[in-house]
Amino acid sequence: MAKKKRRIKEEPEETYEFTPTEFDEKEFILKELFNTKVFFVVILLSMLSGVMWAFTYTLGTHMWLVGLLVCILLIVFMKRLLALFKVRVEMIDGKSMVANYAMYFLLALGITILLINAPFY
């Protein structure tokens, strides 16, 4: 018995067309300028905090813990401090604020380590 020929129907390929979203250049530039302002304010706060932390280290045996506590409290109240510098806190997204917290703490720690070592202490 002969088998029936199967005819393969070629289905048309699906076409996908990428349509990019609308890009507002002015809004992007304003947001980047705002993030840069926040970045510099956080750097200023971390430098002051690092110097204070190094100063408390020189006061006594366990006084560096007071400096560490002050640094952590400044992280907790960072949004309120930014509001004092006239930064619109509601515009800051969560990811960039977490990055600002980490950068603040690491820069304050680095300044403290520099100041408690050889040429300064």
ChimeraX attribute file (.defattr): number of C-alpha atoms within 10 A of each C-alpha:
attribute: neighborCount
match mode: 1-to-1
recipient: residues
	/A:1	3
	/A:2	4
	/A:3	5
	/A:4	6
	/A:5	6
	/A:6	6
	/A:7	6
	/A:8	6
	/A:9	6
	/A:10	6
	/A:11	6
	/A:12	6
	/A:13	6
	/A:14	6
	/A:15	6
	/A:16	6
	/A:17	6
	/A:18	6
	/A:19	6
	/A:20	6
	/A:21	6
	/A:22	6
	/A:23	8
	/A:24	8
	/A:25	9
	/A:26	9
	/A:27	10
	/A:28	11
	/A:29	11
	/A:30	11
	/A:31	14
	/A:32	12
	/A:33	12
	/A:34	15
	/A:35	19
	/A:36	12
	/A:37	14
	/A:38	21
	/A:39	17
	/A:40	11
	/A:41	18
	/A:42	22
	/A:43	18
	/A:44	14
	/A:45	19
	/A:46	25
	/A:47	20
	/A:48	14
	/A:49	25
	/A:50	27
	/A:51	20
	/A:52	20
	/A:53	27
	/A:54	24
	/A:55	18
	/A:56	19
	/A:57	20
	/A:58	14
	/A:59	10
	/A:60	9
	/A:61	9
	/A:62	11
	/A:63	15
	/A:64	19
	/A:65	13
	/A:66	14
	/A:67	21
	/A:68	21
	/A:69	12
	/A:70	15
	/A:71	23
	/A:72	16
	/A:73	11
	/A:74	19
	/A:75	20
	/A:76	12
	/A:77	11
	/A:78	19
	/A:79	17
	/A:80	14
	/A:81	17
	/A:82	16
	/A:83	12
	/A:84	10
	/A:85	12
	/A:86	9
	/A:87	18
	/A:88	13
	/A:89	15
	/A:90	8
	/A:91	10
	/A:92	15
	/A:93	10
	/A:94	9
	/A:95	8
	/A:96	13
	/A:97	17
	/A:98	11
	/A:99	11
	/A:100	20
	/A:101	17
	/A:102	13
	/A:103	16
	/A:104	27
	/A:105	21
	/A:106	14
	/A:107	18
	/A:108	26
	/A:109	21
	/A:110	14
	/A:111	19
	/A:112	23
	/A:113	14
	/A:114	16
	/A:115	19
	/A:116	16
	/A:117	10
	/A:118	7
	/A:119	7
	/A:120	7
	/A:121	10
